[in-house]
């Protein structure tokens, strides 16, 4: 399991029970497609928004611990969106991002 943070721009979205977001990584000019699971609390992200994406890459068979302490294996290989900080709506002061 790998957790990464990249500066990105949202280029496409398909909203539904399992929403899919496609981001262009600005410094690499590559793309990342992330899944958002149902009931995850995330900020509203619109196409064209730029900011910092925190995401997690998992492989089927990787183990994780649930909030109640059970050990479970991921059933599918996927990339999950963890968090997004919108760069445009943030205010920068002394090189710190204030939300």
Backbone as XML, in Angstrom:
<?xml version="1.0"?>
<chain id="A" units="angstrom">
  <residue number="1" name="UNK">
    <atom name="N" x="0.854" y="-1.167" z="0.000"/>
    <atom name="CA" x="0.000" y="0.000" z="0.000"/>
    <atom name="C" x="0.902" y="1.232" z="0.000"/>
  </residue>
  <residue number="2" name="UNK">
    <atom name="N" x="0.618" y="2.164" z="-0.916"/>
    <atom name="CA" x="1.400" y="3.395" z="-1.020"/>
    <atom name="C" x="0.472" y="4.597" z="-0.928"/>
  </residue>
  <residue number="3" name="UNK">
    <atom name="N" x="0.857" y="5.584" z="-0.136"/>
    <atom name="CA" x="0.097" y="6.825" z="-0.045"/>
    <atom name="C" x="0.959" y="7.935" z="-0.610"/>
  </residue>
  <residue number="4" name="UNK">
    <atom name="N" x="0.389" y="8.718" z="-1.536"/>
    <atom name="CA" x="1.136" y="9.750" z="-2.239"/>
    <atom name="C" x="0.401" y="11.082" z="-2.186"/>
  </residue>
  <residue number="5" name="UNK">
    <atom name="N" x="1.154" y="12.175" z="-2.348"/>
    <atom name="CA" x="0.574" y="13.508" z="-2.458"/>
    <atom name="C" x="1.201" y="14.170" z="-3.678"/>
  </residue>
  <residue number="6" name="UNK">
    <atom name="N" x="0.341" y="14.711" z="-4.566"/>
    <atom name="CA" x="0.811" y="15.354" z="-5.791"/>
    <atom name="C" x="0.015" y="16.631" z="-6.028"/>
  </residue>
  <residue number="7" name="UNK">
    <atom name="N" x="0.636" y="17.585" z="-6.735"/>
    <atom name="CA" x="-0.072" y="18.791" z="-7.168"/>
    <atom name="C" x="-0.764" y="18.460" z="-8.487"/>
  </residue>
  <residue number="8" name="UNK">
    <atom name="N" x="-2.087" y="18.661" z="-8.544"/>
    <atom name="CA" x="-2.886" y="18.169" z="-9.663"/>
    <atom name="C" x="-3.940" y="19.180" z="-10.111"/>
  </residue>
  <residue number="9" name="UNK">
    <atom name="N" x="-4.581" y="18.846" z="-11.249"/>
    <atom name="CA" x="-5.758" y="19.554" z="-11.740"/>
    <atom name="C" x="-6.800" y="18.497" z="-12.099"/>
  </residue>
  <residue number="10" name="UNK">
    <atom name="N" x="-8.044" y="18.697" z="-11.655"/>
    <atom name="CA" x="-9.118" y="17.755" z="-11.981"/>
    <atom name="C" x="-9.543" y="17.977" z="-13.430"/>
  </residue>
  <residue number="11" name="UNK">
    <atom name="N" x="-9.505" y="16.900" z="-14.243"/>
    <atom name="CA" x="-9.860" y="17.023" z="-15.663"/>
    <atom name="C" x="-11.156" y="16.300" z="-16.018"/>
  </residue>
  <residue number="12" name="UNK">
    <atom name="N" x="-11.592" y="15.346" z="-15.194"/>
    <atom name="CA" x="-12.835" y="14.628" z="-15.481"/>
    <atom name="C" x="-13.368" y="13.991" z="-14.198"/>
  </residue>
  <residue number="13" name="UNK">
    <atom name="N" x="-14.691" y="13.830" z="-14.151"/>
    <atom name="CA" x="-15.315" y="13.206" z="-12.989"/>
    <atom name="C" x="-16.560" y="12.453" z="-13.439"/>
  </residue>
  <residue number="14" name="UNK">
    <atom name="N" x="-16.787" y="11.297" z="-12.829"/>
    <atom name="CA" x="-18.029" y="10.539" z="-13.003"/>
    <atom name="C" x="-18.560" y="10.274" z="-11.608"/>
  </residue>
  <residue number="15" name="UNK">
    <atom name="N" x="-19.642" y="10.985" z="-11.270"/>
    <atom name="CA" x="-20.205" y="10.864" z="-9.925"/>
    <atom name="C" x="-21.222" y="9.733" z="-9.890"/>
  </residue>
  <residue number="16" name="UNK">
    <atom name="N" x="-21.245" y="9.029" z="-8.776"/>
    <atom name="CA" x="-22.172" y="7.929" z="-8.559"/>
    <atom name="C" x="-21.893" y="7.328" z="-7.201"/>
  </residue>
  <residue number="17" name="UNK">
    <atom name="N" x="-22.375" y="6.102" z="-6.986"/>
    <atom name="CA" x="-22.111" y="5.428" z="-5.719"/>
    <atom name="C" x="-20.608" y="5.308" z="-5.491"/>
  </residue>
  <residue number="18" name="UNK">
    <atom name="N" x="-19.888" y="4.893" z="-6.511"/>
    <atom name="CA" x="-18.432" y="4.874" z="-6.504"/>
    <atom name="C" x="-17.987" y="5.921" z="-7.515"/>
  </residue>
  <residue number="19" name="UNK">
    <atom name="N" x="-17.689" y="7.132" z="-7.041"/>
    <atom name="CA" x="-17.302" y="8.222" z="-7.941"/>
    <atom name="C" x="-15.869" y="8.015" z="-8.415"/>
  </residue>
  <residue number="20" name="UNK">
    <atom name="N" x="-15.620" y="8.416" z="-9.672"/>
    <atom name="CA" x="-14.300" y="8.311" z="-10.275"/>
    <atom name="C" x="-13.828" y="9.713" z="-10.630"/>
  </residue>
  <residue number="21" name="UNK">
    <atom name="N" x="-12.616" y="10.065" z="-10.210"/>
    <atom name="CA" x="-12.016" y="11.361" z="-10.516"/>
    <atom name="C" x="-10.727" y="11.122" z="-11.292"/>
  </residue>
  <residue number="22" name="UNK">
    <atom name="N" x="-10.513" y="11.912" z="-12.356"/>
    <atom name="CA" x="-9.271" y="11.834" z="-13.129"/>
    <atom name="C" x="-8.531" y="13.153" z="-12.965"/>
  </residue>
  <residue number="23" name="UNK">
    <atom name="N" x="-7.301" y="13.073" z="-12.483"/>
    <atom name="CA" x="-6.471" y="14.241" z="-12.234"/>
    <atom name="C" x="-5.256" y="14.218" z="-13.148"/>
  </residue>
  <residue number="24" name="UNK">
    <atom name="N" x="-4.842" y="15.402" z="-13.608"/>
    <atom name="CA" x="-3.585" y="15.543" z="-14.339"/>
    <atom name="C" x="-2.544" y="16.012" z="-13.331"/>
  </residue>
  <residue number="25" name="UNK">
    <atom name="N" x="-1.459" y="15.252" z="-13.200"/>
    <atom name="CA" x="-0.358" y="15.625" z="-12.297"/>
    <atom name="C" x="0.430" y="16.726" z="-12.994"/>
  </residue>
  <residue number="26" name="UNK">
    <atom name="N" x="0.466" y="17.913" z="-12.400"/>
    <atom name="CA" x="0.993" y="19.098" z="-13.073"/>
    <atom name="C" x="2.482" y="19.008" z="-13.398"/>
  </residue>
  <residue number="27" name="UNK">
    <atom name="N" x="3.308" y="18.568" z="-12.478"/>
    <atom name="CA" x="4.750" y="18.570" z="-12.726"/>
    <atom name="C" x="5.207" y="17.412" z="-13.615"/>
  </residue>
  <residue number="28" name="UNK">
    <atom name="N" x="4.378" y="16.383" z="-13.764"/>
    <atom name="CA" x="4.769" y="15.208" z="-14.545"/>
    <atom name="C" x="4.004" y="15.089" z="-15.852"/>
  </residue>
  <residue number="29" name="UNK">
    <atom name="N" x="2.907" y="15.838" z="-15.998"/>
    <atom name="CA" x="2.006" y="15.735" z="-17.141"/>
    <atom name="C" x="1.543" y="14.288" z="-17.360"/>
  </residue>
  <residue number="30" name="UNK">
    <atom name="N" x="1.234" y="13.610" z="-16.254"/>
    <atom name="CA" x="0.652" y="12.267" z="-16.283"/>
    <atom name="C" x="-0.732" y="12.364" z="-15.640"/>
  </residue>
  <residue number="31" name="UNK">
    <atom name="N" x="-1.450" y="11.248" z="-15.586"/>
    <atom name="CA" x="-2.798" y="11.240" z="-15.047"/>
    <atom name="C" x="-2.936" y="10.209" z="-13.935"/>
  </residue>
  <residue number="32" name="UNK">
    <atom name="N" x="-3.827" y="10.510" z="-12.977"/>
    <atom name="CA" x="-4.157" y="9.596" z="-11.891"/>
    <atom name="C" x="-5.674" y="9.480" z="-11.851"/>
  </residue>
  <residue number="33" name="UNK">
    <atom name="N" x="-6.186" y="8.246" z="-11.874"/>
    <atom name="CA" x="-7.619" y="8.008" z="-11.745"/>
    <atom name="C" x="-7.877" y="7.427" z="-10.368"/>
  </residue>
  <residue number="34" name="UNK">
    <atom name="N" x="-8.750" y="8.095" z="-9.594"/>
    <atom name="CA" x="-9.024" y="7.704" z="-8.210"/>
    <atom name="C" x="-10.492" y="7.365" z="-8.030"/>
  </residue>
  <residue number="35" name="UNK">
    <atom name="N" x="-10.755" y="6.408" z="-7.165"/>
    <atom name="CA" x="-12.107" y="6.025" z="-6.784"/>
    <atom name="C" x="-12.416" y="6.594" z="-5.411"/>
  </residue>
  <residue number="36" name="UNK">
    <atom name="N" x="-13.653" y="7.073" z="-5.244"/>
    <atom name="CA" x="-14.135" y="7.523" z="-3.933"/>
    <atom name="C" x="-15.235" y="6.560" z="-3.507"/>
  </residue>
  <residue number="37" name="UNK">
    <atom name="N" x="-15.047" y="5.923" z="-2.374"/>
    <atom name="CA" x="-16.015" y="4.943" z="-1.891"/>
    <atom name="C" x="-17.245" y="5.640" z="-1.302"/>
  </residue>
  <residue number="38" name="UNK">
    <atom name="N" x="-18.381" y="4.937" z="-1.239"/>
    <atom name="CA" x="-19.594" y="5.533" z="-0.676"/>
    <atom name="C" x="-19.370" y="5.999" z="0.765"/>
  </residue>
  <residue number="39" name="UNK">
    <atom name="N" x="-20.022" y="7.091" z="1.121"/>
    <atom name="CA" x="-20.005" y="7.651" z="2.477"/>
    <atom name="C" x="-18.672" y="8.266" z="2.885"/>
  </residue>
  <residue number="40" name="UNK">
    <atom name="N" x="-17.734" y="8.450" z="1.973"/>
    <atom name="CA" x="-16.499" y="9.138" z="2.317"/>
    <atom name="C" x="-16.771" y="10.626" z="2.296"/>
  </residue>
  <residue number="41" name="UNK">
    <atom name="N" x="-16.311" y="11.341" z="3.305"/>
    <atom name="CA" x="-16.488" y="12.782" z="3.406"/>
    <atom name="C" x="-15.316" y="13.480" z="2.724"/>
  </residue>
  <residue number="42" name="UNK">
    <atom name="N" x="-15.592" y="14.126" z="1.593"/>
    <atom name="CA" x="-14.555" y="14.851" z="0.856"/>
    <atom name="C" x="-15.058" y="16.235" z="0.500"/>
  </residue>
  <residue number="43" name="UNK">
    <atom name="N" x="-14.131" y="17.182" z="0.285"/>
    <atom name="CA" x="-14.565" y="18.497" z="-0.171"/>
    <atom name="C" x="-15.106" y="18.401" z="-1.595"/>
  </residue>
  <residue number="44" name="UNK">
    <atom name="N" x="-15.919" y="19.385" z="-1.998"/>
    <atom name="CA" x="-16.441" y="19.409" z="-3.363"/>
    <atom name="C" x="-15.302" y="19.806" z="-4.300"/>
  </residue>
  <residue number="45" name="UNK">
    <atom name="N" x="-15.092" y="19.010" z="-5.342"/>
    <atom name="CA" x="-14.035" y="19.261" z="-6.318"/>
    <atom name="C" x="-14.709" y="19.375" z="-7.681"/>
  </residue>
  <residue number="46" name="UNK">
    <atom name="N" x="-14.430" y="20.449" z="-8.410"/>
    <atom name="CA" x="-15.005" y="20.665" z="-9.726"/>
    <atom name="C" x="-13.927" y="20.572" z="-10.791"/>
  </residue>
  <residue number="47" name="UNK">
    <atom name="N" x="-14.327" y="20.202" z="-12.012"/>
    <atom name="CA" x="-13.385" y="20.122" z="-13.127"/>
    <atom name="C" x="-12.692" y="21.474" z="-13.264"/>
  </residue>
  <residue number="48" name="UNK">
    <atom name="N" x="-11.379" y="21.439" z="-13.399"/>
    <atom name="CA" x="-10.576" y="22.657" z="-13.504"/>
    <atom name="C" x="-9.936" y="23.078" z="-12.199"/>
  </residue>
  <residue number="49" name="UNK">
    <atom name="N" x="-10.407" y="22.541" z="-11.069"/>
    <atom name="CA" x="-9.806" y="22.876" z="-9.776"/>
    <atom name="C" x="-8.382" y="22.342" z="-9.710"/>
  </residue>
  <residue number="50" name="UNK">
    <atom name="N" x="-7.486" y="23.176" z="-9.176"/>
    <atom name="CA" x="-6.090" y="22.776" z="-8.970"/>
    <atom name="C" x="-5.832" y="22.725" z="-7.477"/>
  </residue>
  <residue number="51" name="UNK">
    <atom name="N" x="-4.994" y="21.796" z="-7.078"/>
    <atom name="CA" x="-4.674" y="21.680" z="-5.668"/>
    <atom name="C" x="-3.775" y="20.495" z="-5.411"/>
  </residue>
  <residue number="52" name="UNK">
    <atom name="N" x="-3.834" y="20.022" z="-4.173"/>
    <atom name="CA" x="-2.974" y="18.934" z="-3.733"/>
    <atom name="C" x="-3.819" y="17.707" z="-3.431"/>
  </residue>
  <residue number="53" name="UNK">
    <atom name="N" x="-3.498" y="16.620" z="-4.111"/>
    <atom name="CA" x="-4.243" y="15.365" z="-4.014"/>
    <atom name="C" x="-3.485" y="14.385" z="-3.136"/>
  </residue>
  <residue number="54" name="UNK">
    <atom name="N" x="-4.171" y="13.842" z="-2.149"/>
    <atom name="CA" x="-3.628" y="12.754" z="-1.341"/>
    <atom name="C" x="-4.393" y="11.506" z="-1.749"/>
  </residue>
  <residue number="55" name="UNK">
    <atom name="N" x="-3.671" y="10.489" z="-2.199"/>
    <atom name="CA" x="-4.322" y="9.266" z="-2.635"/>
    <atom name="C" x="-3.517" y="8.048" z="-2.216"/>
  </residue>
  <residue number="56" name="UNK">
    <atom name="N" x="-4.183" y="6.906" z="-2.252"/>
    <atom name="CA" x="-3.590" y="5.660" z="-1.776"/>
    <atom name="C" x="-3.741" y="4.600" z="-2.864"/>
  </residue>
  <residue number="57" name="UNK">
    <atom name="N" x="-2.638" y="3.939" z="-3.184"/>
    <atom name="CA" x="-2.651" y="2.848" z="-4.158"/>
    <atom name="C" x="-2.592" y="1.531" z="-3.391"/>
  </residue>
  <residue number="58" name="UNK">
    <atom name="N" x="-3.558" y="0.640" z="-3.654"/>
    <atom name="CA" x="-3.588" y="-0.645" z="-2.959"/>
    <atom name="C" x="-3.637" y="-1.776" z="-3.979"/>
  </residue>
  <residue number="59" name="UNK">
    <atom name="N" x="-3.137" y="-2.922" z="-3.576"/>
    <atom name="CA" x="-3.173" y="-4.120" z="-4.413"/>
    <atom name="C" x="-4.073" y="-5.152" z="-3.763"/>
  </residue>
  <residue number="60" name="UNK">
    <atom name="N" x="-4.771" y="-5.905" z="-4.578"/>
    <atom name="CA" x="-5.585" y="-7.001" z="-4.060"/>
    <atom name="C" x="-4.680" y="-7.911" z="-3.230"/>
  </residue>
  <residue number="61" name="UNK">
    <atom name="N" x="-5.150" y="-8.258" z="-2.043"/>
    <atom name="CA" x="-4.370" y="-9.103" z="-1.147"/>
    <atom name="C" x="-3.635" y="-8.332" z="-0.061"/>
  </residue>
  <residue number="62" name="UNK">
    <atom name="N" x="-3.460" y="-7.007" z="-0.243"/>
    <atom name="CA" x="-2.860" y="-6.189" z="0.820"/>
    <atom name="C" x="-3.778" y="-6.205" z="2.039"/>
  </residue>
  <residue number="63" name="UNK">
    <atom name="N" x="-3.185" y="-6.154" z="3.204"/>
    <atom name="CA" x="-3.964" y="-6.199" z="4.442"/>
    <atom name="C" x="-4.152" y="-4.804" z="5.012"/>
  </residue>
  <residue number="64" name="UNK">
    <atom name="N" x="-5.324" y="-4.554" z="5.580"/>
    <atom name="CA" x="-5.574" y="-3.313" z="6.304"/>
    <atom name="C" x="-6.365" y="-3.626" z="7.560"/>
  </residue>
  <residue number="65" name="UNK">
    <atom name="N" x="-6.343" y="-2.674" z="8.510"/>
    <atom name="CA" x="-7.035" y="-2.854" z="9.784"/>
    <atom name="C" x="-8.249" y="-1.930" z="9.805"/>
  </residue>
  <residue number="66" name="UNK">
    <atom name="N" x="-9.428" y="-2.485" z="10.090"/>
    <atom name="CA" x="-10.659" y="-1.703" z="10.158"/>
    <atom name="C" x="-10.686" y="-0.910" z="11.468"/>
  </residue>
  <residue number="67" name="UNK">
    <atom name="N" x="-11.567" y="0.108" z="11.572"/>
    <atom name="CA" x="-11.645" y="0.886" z="12.809"/>
    <atom name="C" x="-11.937" y="0.051" z="14.060"/>
  </residue>
  <residue number="68" name="UNK">
    <atom name="N" x="-12.610" y="-1.098" z="13.887"/>
    <atom name="CA" x="-12.887" y="-1.943" z="15.058"/>
    <atom name="C" x="-11.781" y="-2.967" z="15.327"/>
  </residue>
  <residue number="69" name="UNK">
    <atom name="N" x="-10.645" y="-2.872" z="14.591"/>
    <atom name="CA" x="-9.487" y="-3.700" z="14.883"/>
    <atom name="C" x="-9.377" y="-4.996" z="14.096"/>
  </residue>
  <residue number="70" name="UNK">
    <atom name="N" x="-10.313" y="-5.279" z="13.197"/>
    <atom name="CA" x="-10.240" y="-6.504" z="12.389"/>
    <atom name="C" x="-9.239" y="-6.341" z="11.251"/>
  </residue>
  <residue number="71" name="UNK">
    <atom name="N" x="-8.527" y="-7.417" z="10.960"/>
    <atom name="CA" x="-7.598" y="-7.427" z="9.823"/>
    <atom name="C" x="-8.341" y="-7.999" z="8.613"/>
  </residue>
  <residue number="72" name="UNK">
    <atom name="N" x="-8.307" y="-7.225" z="7.512"/>
    <atom name="CA" x="-9.046" y="-7.586" z="6.302"/>
    <atom name="C" x="-8.119" y="-7.414" z="5.107"/>
  </residue>
  <residue number="73" name="UNK">
    <atom name="N" x="-8.347" y="-8.210" z="4.045"/>
    <atom name="CA" x="-7.569" y="-8.086" z="2.819"/>
    <atom name="C" x="-8.356" y="-7.295" z="1.784"/>
  </residue>
  <residue number="74" name="UNK">
    <atom name="N" x="-7.646" y="-6.424" z="1.042"/>
    <atom name="CA" x="-8.288" y="-5.751" z="-0.080"/>
    <atom name="C" x="-8.649" y="-6.795" z="-1.132"/>
  </residue>
  <residue number="75" name="UNK">
    <atom name="N" x="-9.853" y="-6.709" z="-1.673"/>
    <atom name="CA" x="-10.298" y="-7.647" z="-2.700"/>
    <atom name="C" x="-9.869" y="-7.225" z="-4.094"/>
  </residue>
  <residue number="76" name="UNK">
    <atom name="N" x="-9.653" y="-5.907" z="-4.291"/>
    <atom name="CA" x="-9.363" y="-5.380" z="-5.625"/>
    <atom name="C" x="-8.159" y="-4.445" z="-5.580"/>
  </residue>
  <residue number="77" name="UNK">
    <atom name="N" x="-7.427" y="-4.386" z="-6.680"/>
    <atom name="CA" x="-6.378" y="-3.409" z="-6.858"/>
    <atom name="C" x="-7.045" y="-2.111" z="-7.289"/>
  </residue>
  <residue number="78" name="UNK">
    <atom name="N" x="-6.700" y="-0.998" z="-6.626"/>
    <atom name="CA" x="-7.366" y="0.260" z="-6.938"/>
    <atom name="C" x="-6.551" y="1.431" z="-6.418"/>
  </residue>
  <residue number="79" name="UNK">
    <atom name="N" x="-6.970" y="2.628" z="-6.792"/>
    <atom name="CA" x="-6.399" y="3.868" z="-6.290"/>
    <atom name="C" x="-7.526" y="4.655" z="-5.643"/>
  </residue>
  <residue number="80" name="UNK">
    <atom name="N" x="-7.386" y="4.972" z="-4.356"/>
    <atom name="CA" x="-8.447" y="5.631" z="-3.595"/>
    <atom name="C" x="-8.065" y="7.077" z="-3.274"/>
  </residue>
  <residue number="81" name="UNK">
    <atom name="N" x="-9.003" y="7.994" z="-3.506"/>
    <atom name="CA" x="-8.815" y="9.398" z="-3.170"/>
    <atom name="C" x="-8.991" y="9.536" z="-1.660"/>
  </residue>
  <residue number="82" name="UNK">
    <atom name="N" x="-7.985" y="10.092" z="-0.989"/>
    <atom name="CA" x="-8.031" y="10.261" z="0.460"/>
    <atom name="C" x="-8.446" y="11.682" z="0.821"/>
  </residue>
  <residue number="83" name="UNK">
    <atom name="N" x="-7.807" y="12.690" z="0.170"/>
    <atom name="CA" x="-8.123" y="14.075" z="0.493"/>
    <atom name="C" x="-7.687" y="14.978" z="-0.649"/>
  </residue>
  <residue number="84" name="UNK">
    <atom name="N" x="-8.260" y="16.169" z="-0.704"/>
    <atom name="CA" x="-7.897" y="17.164" z="-1.711"/>
    <atom name="C" x="-7.926" y="18.539" z="-1.060"/>
  </residue>
  <residue number="85" name="UNK">
    <atom name="N" x="-6.843" y="19.308" z="-1.233"/>
    <atom name="CA" x="-6.782" y="20.684" z="-0.749"/>
    <atom name="C" x="-6.741" y="21.579" z="-1.970"/>
  </residue>
  <residue number="86" name="UNK">
    <atom name="N" x="-7.779" y="22.398" z="-2.147"/>
    <atom name="CA" x="-7.915" y="23.259" z="-3.311"/>
    <atom name="C" x="-6.948" y="24.429" z="-3.196"/>
  </residue>
  <residue number="87" name="UNK">
    <atom name="N" x="-6.070" y="24.560" z="-4.175"/>
    <atom name="CA" x="-5.042" y="25.599" z="-4.154"/>
    <atom name="C" x="-5.639" y="26.979" z="-4.382"/>
  </residue>
  <residue number="88" name="UNK">
    <atom name="N" x="-6.622" y="27.118" z="-5.239"/>
    <atom name="CA" x="-7.198" y="28.417" z="-5.585"/>
    <atom name="C" x="-7.971" y="29.002" z="-4.405"/>
  </residue>
  <residue number="89" name="UNK">
    <atom name="N" x="-8.695" y="28.173" z="-3.675"/>
    <atom name="CA" x="-9.523" y="28.658" z="-2.587"/>
    <atom name="C" x="-8.752" y="28.791" z="-1.278"/>
  </residue>
  <residue number="90" name="UNK">
    <atom name="N" x="-7.492" y="28.395" z="-1.274"/>
    <atom name="CA" x="-6.670" y="28.515" z="-0.080"/>
    <atom name="C" x="-5.969" y="29.874" z="-0.087"/>
  </residue>
  <residue number="91" name="UNK">
    <atom name="N" x="-5.605" y="30.359" z="1.073"/>
    <atom name="CA" x="-4.856" y="31.603" z="1.195"/>
    <atom name="C" x="-3.461" y="31.248" z="1.691"/>
  </residue>
  <residue number="92" name="UNK">
    <atom name="N" x="-2.451" y="31.731" z="0.973"/>
    <atom name="CA" x="-1.095" y="31.431" z="1.374"/>
    <atom name="C" x="-0.553" y="32.596" z="2.205"/>
  </residue>
  <residue number="93" name="UNK">
    <atom name="N" x="0.023" y="32.273" z="3.374"/>
    <atom name="CA" x="0.603" y="33.285" z="4.243"/>
    <atom name="C" x="1.879" y="32.701" z="4.836"/>
  </residue>
  <residue number="94" name="UNK">
    <atom name="N" x="2.986" y="33.370" z="4.599"/>
    <atom name="CA" x="4.283" y="32.902" z="5.093"/>
    <atom name="C" x="4.547" y="31.464" z="4.668"/>
  </residue>
  <residue number="95" name="UNK">
    <atom name="N" x="4.216" y="31.138" z="3.418"/>
    <atom name="CA" x="4.449" y="29.829" z="2.810"/>
    <atom name="C" x="3.673" y="28.703" z="3.499"/>
  </residue>
  <residue number="96" name="UNK">
    <atom name="N" x="2.600" y="29.029" z="4.229"/>
    <atom name="CA" x="1.718" y="28.039" z="4.803"/>
    <atom name="C" x="0.371" y="28.145" z="4.099"/>
  </residue>
  <residue number="97" name="UNK">
    <atom name="N" x="-0.299" y="27.037" z="3.897"/>
    <atom name="CA" x="-1.613" y="27.057" z="3.279"/>
    <atom name="C" x="-2.650" y="27.093" z="4.387"/>
  </residue>
  <residue number="98" name="UNK">
    <atom name="N" x="-3.493" y="28.115" z="4.366"/>
    <atom name="CA" x="-4.529" y="28.281" z="5.355"/>
    <atom name="C" x="-5.868" y="27.970" z="4.699"/>
  </residue>
  <residue number="99" name="UNK">
    <atom name="N" x="-6.621" y="27.022" z="5.234"/>
    <atom name="CA" x="-7.906" y="26.621" z="4.650"/>
    <atom name="C" x="-9.032" y="27.446" z="5.210"/>
  </residue>
</chain>
